[in-house]
């Protein structure tokens, strides 16, 4: 992994009804991401409960500073065209020290999820939980200067959404979102 200076978690959430626009911009999106191939730690779409309708796009990326991270998030073609309704962009710390491509479980097999623990109060789950073998990416999300914990994000292989949610200490969060996820990139 190419370590620059700071890692960032970026989750673009789709605007309802934007699937046709995302399909139209697929190659432009992939070409944009190709420019960041060396900096990407993880990437891939999230899906609705049907497992087929995209709901967003996750990118964990190593960039020099918050200004570069904002440029990465907001210059993205789908964002520029209005396919996304909002963007969650936070500093992230790679607690596993690897990329999704280094995940020992590979890119295939099993259900995969994005788990977002939206923080409230004291920092939680700063230490990698047991079951590391099923974690694809894991780390705390913080303020731009890295001093204030805001939430925790994980990409995990799990039997179901409830098992994925259980990797976080549920009573320490205002909310825990679980989204079906798959490793992204060109096919």
Protein Blocks (a to p, Z undefined) as FASTA:
>chain_A
ZZfkbccdddddddehilmmmmmmmmmmmmmmmmmmmmpmbgcddddfkomaccbdcddd
ddfblklmmmmmmmpmklmnopafbdcddddddfkopafklpmnljnecjddddddddeh
jaehkbccehklmpmbgcddddfkopacfbdcdddddfblklmmmmpcfklpfbdcdddd
ddedjZZ
